[in-house]
């Protein structure tokens, strides 16, 4: 049933998409903060350590997903 529906490939694609979303979102947040752009109607402070940590986690997740697709 798993092979018929291709769930292994679908799960690897979801993992890759999640990792790339983490990389893209946190990378964009870091770039915008370094340029001095702030999002409108957002309260709170920018945490560069947290953004870098989540960027690294997203990079690891996306590499894992891509490796699962290739293997």
Secondary structure, DSSP 4 states (H G I P E B T S, - for coil): -HHHHTHHHHHHHHHHHHHHHHHHHHHHHHHHHHHT---TT--S---HHHHHHHHHHHHHHHHHHHHHHH-
